[in-house]
Every structure is written in structure tokens, then in C-alpha cells.
Amino acid sequence: MSFWSLVARRDCRRKLSAFSLLLVAVLFAGACGGDPREYPDSGSTSLEELLRHFELELPPCDVADLRYADTGGPRSTGLYLTYTFPADCIDEFLASARVDSSAKRPLLGKNVPFSPQLVQDYDWPIDPDKTYDRYGKSAQAWSVFIVLDSSSPRHTAFIEGLGD
């Protein structure tokens, strides 16, 4: 075997090794990269599964700034979800949440049904002196609380789902 054949073979092995390492890194990053909309320390249930469990859907309009957390335990399911949507999409929002507009109740921010720790941990901009729209629904095994900030052209939904 000539000297140049050995050099070419070694160069080929180096390229193959580098390619293999790159491939492993890409596969590993893909397997570990969760949903970027998910809050840190969230559980392992996907947003799609959580929405299905609580009979919710995202409205078919321009949803932005979506963040969520799976807060359930071994025998329970929990969801914290927030997102914004255009004000002219309110009917679609209510339909996707499966709540009736007649269920709307005014609620002061200091009385929202969320824990102060949650509001702080997830940086939800809830003003204690502001009035929000509150909606709710429940089934035998779960409840959903919806607090809506409708004071700007882009409404902000804050949603908590609790139950089995």
C-alpha cells in the first residue's frame, strides 16, 4: 500500500468520525429538545394531551406568546396555559374553550383563582387592581378556570385546569 493511500484512508476515517459525532449530537439534541413553549420544570404531558384532557382547543386565529405547564402529579392532571389572541377572535376563543359568553363574570385581579406563587413563578402580568373577565367550566373529574384580560387589542388568556 502506498503512502498516499494510507493518508487518504486516514483522512477518510477522520471525516467519517467527525460526521458520526455530528450525527449523534444532532440526534441527541432532537431527542432532548422539548416544546420551547413549555415552562421549565413542567411535567411530561404534551400540550395536545392536556388540551384534550380538559376539552380545550386553541382558537383558530393568531395565537401568540403561548406558554404552558403540566402541573399534574402521579394521580392528577394539571394545566397552566397562557397566550394572546386578537380581540376580534373572542367568539372563536370562547368556542375553542367550550364556554358560553353568558358565563362571563367580572373579577378583580386580587381575586383570581390562581396562587400568588404561580403568578410570580410564571410571570403572569395580573394586576390586583384591574378587572378581568372570568369564565369557568367543569366536568365530573376536572375544572377549568379562565381569566381573560380584554383591555387591549390583543386579549390575554390565563387558564388553569385541575383534576383527574
C-alpha beads as a LAMMPS data file, in Angstrom:
LAMMPS data file: protein, C-alpha beads

164 atoms
163 bonds

1 atom types
1 bond types

-500.0 500.0 xlo xhi
-500.0 500.0 ylo yhi
-500.0 500.0 zlo zhi

Masses

1 110.0

Atoms # bond

1 1 1 0.000 0.000 0.000
2 1 1 1.411 3.384 -0.968
3 1 1 1.998 6.275 1.355
4 1 1 -0.719 8.357 -0.324
5 1 1 -3.252 5.549 0.027
6 1 1 -2.609 5.456 3.783
7 1 1 -3.007 9.246 4.037
8 1 1 -6.256 9.133 2.053
9 1 1 -7.608 6.269 4.207
10 1 1 -6.746 8.102 7.458
11 1 1 -8.345 11.309 6.136
12 1 1 -11.482 9.351 5.232
13 1 1 -11.645 7.840 8.757
14 1 1 -11.335 11.298 10.325
15 1 1 -14.153 12.644 8.192
16 1 1 -16.302 9.616 8.992
17 1 1 -15.607 10.001 12.731
18 1 1 -16.416 13.714 12.632
19 1 1 -19.612 13.026 10.692
20 1 1 -20.624 10.297 13.162
21 1 1 -20.105 12.638 16.125
22 1 1 -22.126 15.355 14.420
23 1 1 -24.941 12.913 13.652
24 1 1 -25.056 11.700 17.267
25 1 1 -25.110 15.303 18.530
26 1 1 -27.989 16.226 16.212
27 1 1 -29.997 13.149 17.187
28 1 1 -29.348 13.740 20.889
29 1 1 -30.368 17.402 20.672
30 1 1 -33.572 16.455 18.853
31 1 1 -34.473 13.835 21.420
32 1 1 -33.891 16.160 24.370
33 1 1 -35.318 19.354 22.923
34 1 1 -38.826 19.664 24.338
35 1 1 -41.518 22.103 23.385
36 1 1 -39.988 25.604 23.655
37 1 1 -43.380 26.937 24.804
38 1 1 -43.269 24.730 27.898
39 1 1 -42.354 26.319 31.230
40 1 1 -39.242 24.935 32.973
41 1 1 -39.868 22.121 35.479
42 1 1 -43.082 21.159 33.708
43 1 1 -44.234 17.550 33.707
44 1 1 -44.045 15.199 30.750
45 1 1 -47.574 15.530 29.335
46 1 1 -47.716 17.336 25.989
47 1 1 -49.831 20.421 25.390
48 1 1 -52.002 18.480 22.948
49 1 1 -52.752 15.807 25.560
50 1 1 -53.515 18.416 28.227
51 1 1 -55.861 20.333 25.924
52 1 1 -57.665 17.121 25.024
53 1 1 -57.985 16.109 28.701
54 1 1 -59.615 19.430 29.670
55 1 1 -61.708 19.629 26.480
56 1 1 -59.941 22.751 25.274
57 1 1 -58.608 23.815 21.897
58 1 1 -56.520 26.734 20.752
59 1 1 -58.629 29.243 18.822
60 1 1 -58.199 29.176 15.033
61 1 1 -56.719 32.668 14.905
62 1 1 -53.382 34.360 15.528
63 1 1 -52.319 32.837 18.869
64 1 1 -49.038 34.259 20.196
65 1 1 -46.902 34.233 23.334
66 1 1 -48.170 30.762 24.245
67 1 1 -46.667 29.194 27.373
68 1 1 -47.873 26.174 29.318
69 1 1 -47.011 23.804 32.132
70 1 1 -48.066 20.286 33.027
71 1 1 -48.555 20.599 36.779
72 1 1 -50.118 17.232 37.461
73 1 1 -48.913 14.624 39.876
74 1 1 -48.997 10.827 39.886
75 1 1 -52.806 10.684 40.216
76 1 1 -53.892 14.049 38.882
77 1 1 -53.684 16.253 35.833
78 1 1 -52.923 19.955 35.913
79 1 1 -52.513 22.622 33.272
80 1 1 -51.379 26.221 33.364
81 1 1 -51.709 27.925 29.985
82 1 1 -51.436 31.492 28.757
83 1 1 -51.500 33.054 25.302
84 1 1 -52.639 36.168 23.456
85 1 1 -55.065 36.471 20.569
86 1 1 -56.701 39.334 18.605
87 1 1 -59.762 40.977 20.164
88 1 1 -61.849 40.197 17.071
89 1 1 -61.274 36.486 17.766
90 1 1 -63.231 36.450 21.049
91 1 1 -66.080 34.293 19.671
92 1 1 -63.608 31.720 18.361
93 1 1 -61.768 31.798 21.695
94 1 1 -64.966 31.077 23.641
95 1 1 -65.934 28.294 21.223
96 1 1 -62.476 26.695 21.447
97 1 1 -62.673 26.812 25.256
98 1 1 -66.239 25.454 25.071
99 1 1 -67.638 28.181 27.304
100 1 1 -70.654 30.401 26.750
101 1 1 -70.300 34.181 26.698
102 1 1 -73.165 34.369 29.209
103 1 1 -70.861 32.665 31.749
104 1 1 -68.638 35.775 31.865
105 1 1 -68.215 37.313 35.320
106 1 1 -66.130 40.358 36.284
107 1 1 -63.249 39.574 38.596
108 1 1 -60.693 41.788 40.304
109 1 1 -57.094 40.707 39.810
110 1 1 -56.610 40.294 43.545
111 1 1 -59.345 37.608 43.466
112 1 1 -58.089 35.461 40.583
113 1 1 -58.277 31.728 41.360
114 1 1 -54.536 31.256 40.811
115 1 1 -51.991 31.032 43.590
116 1 1 -49.782 34.109 44.042
117 1 1 -46.767 31.790 43.732
118 1 1 -47.968 30.630 40.299
119 1 1 -48.447 34.194 39.115
120 1 1 -44.931 35.037 40.293
121 1 1 -43.216 31.848 39.050
122 1 1 -44.708 32.065 35.556
123 1 1 -44.504 35.864 35.395
124 1 1 -48.199 36.243 34.603
125 1 1 -48.904 40.015 34.471
126 1 1 -52.022 40.022 36.646
127 1 1 -52.723 43.403 38.205
128 1 1 -54.534 43.080 41.566
129 1 1 -56.495 46.308 40.924
130 1 1 -57.564 45.518 37.367
131 1 1 -60.901 43.930 36.421
132 1 1 -60.753 40.768 34.302
133 1 1 -63.358 38.555 32.647
134 1 1 -63.735 35.176 34.367
135 1 1 -65.120 32.040 32.764
136 1 1 -65.234 28.521 34.083
137 1 1 -66.385 25.051 33.249
138 1 1 -66.203 21.684 34.900
139 1 1 -66.887 18.039 34.351
140 1 1 -67.178 15.319 36.931
141 1 1 -63.416 14.837 37.185
142 1 1 -61.951 18.277 36.454
143 1 1 -62.419 22.063 36.462
144 1 1 -61.107 24.825 34.229
145 1 1 -60.750 28.466 35.274
146 1 1 -60.266 31.083 32.569
147 1 1 -59.259 34.654 33.330
148 1 1 -59.243 36.960 30.333
149 1 1 -57.593 40.357 30.051
150 1 1 -59.667 42.036 27.347
151 1 1 -58.342 45.566 27.898
152 1 1 -56.112 45.719 24.818
153 1 1 -56.361 44.865 21.102
154 1 1 -54.652 41.551 21.887
155 1 1 -56.502 39.740 24.645
156 1 1 -54.521 37.602 27.096
157 1 1 -55.948 34.320 28.360
158 1 1 -54.794 32.797 31.656
159 1 1 -56.094 29.239 32.043
160 1 1 -55.826 26.713 34.853
161 1 1 -57.092 23.155 34.594
162 1 1 -57.277 20.882 37.633
163 1 1 -58.498 17.339 38.035
164 1 1 -58.084 13.643 37.424

Bonds

1 1 1 2
2 1 2 3
3 1 3 4
4 1 4 5
5 1 5 6
6 1 6 7
7 1 7 8
8 1 8 9
9 1 9 10
10 1 10 11
11 1 11 12
12 1 12 13
13 1 13 14
14 1 14 15
15 1 15 16
16 1 16 17
17 1 17 18
18 1 18 19
19 1 19 20
20 1 20 21
21 1 21 22
22 1 22 23
23 1 23 24
24 1 24 25
25 1 25 26
26 1 26 27
27 1 27 28
28 1 28 29
29 1 29 30
30 1 30 31
31 1 31 32
32 1 32 33
33 1 33 34
34 1 34 35
35 1 35 36
36 1 36 37
37 1 37 38
38 1 38 39
39 1 39 40
40 1 40 41
41 1 41 42
42 1 42 43
43 1 43 44
44 1 44 45
45 1 45 46
46 1 46 47
47 1 47 48
48 1 48 49
49 1 49 50
50 1 50 51
51 1 51 52
52 1 52 53
53 1 53 54
54 1 54 55
55 1 55 56
56 1 56 57
57 1 57 58
58 1 58 59
59 1 59 60
60 1 60 61
61 1 61 62
62 1 62 63
63 1 63 64
64 1 64 65
65 1 65 66
66 1 66 67
67 1 67 68
68 1 68 69
69 1 69 70
70 1 70 71
71 1 71 72
72 1 72 73
73 1 73 74
74 1 74 75
75 1 75 76
76 1 76 77
77 1 77 78
78 1 78 79
79 1 79 80
80 1 80 81
81 1 81 82
82 1 82 83
83 1 83 84
84 1 84 85
85 1 85 86
86 1 86 87
87 1 87 88
88 1 88 89
89 1 89 90
90 1 90 91
91 1 91 92
92 1 92 93
93 1 93 94
94 1 94 95
95 1 95 96
96 1 96 97
97 1 97 98
98 1 98 99
99 1 99 100
100 1 100 101
101 1 101 102
102 1 102 103
103 1 103 104
104 1 104 105
105 1 105 106
106 1 106 107
107 1 107 108
108 1 108 109
109 1 109 110
110 1 110 111
111 1 111 112
112 1 112 113
113 1 113 114
114 1 114 115
115 1 115 116
116 1 116 117
117 1 117 118
118 1 118 119
119 1 119 120
120 1 120 121
121 1 121 122
122 1 122 123
123 1 123 124
124 1 124 125
125 1 125 126
126 1 126 127
127 1 127 128
128 1 128 129
129 1 129 130
130 1 130 131
131 1 131 132
132 1 132 133
133 1 133 134
134 1 134 135
135 1 135 136
136 1 136 137
137 1 137 138
138 1 138 139
139 1 139 140
140 1 140 141
141 1 141 142
142 1 142 143
143 1 143 144
144 1 144 145
145 1 145 146
146 1 146 147
147 1 147 148
148 1 148 149
149 1 149 150
150 1 150 151
151 1 151 152
152 1 152 153
153 1 153 154
154 1 154 155
155 1 155 156
156 1 156 157
157 1 157 158
158 1 158 159
159 1 159 160
160 1 160 161
161 1 161 162
162 1 162 163
163 1 163 164
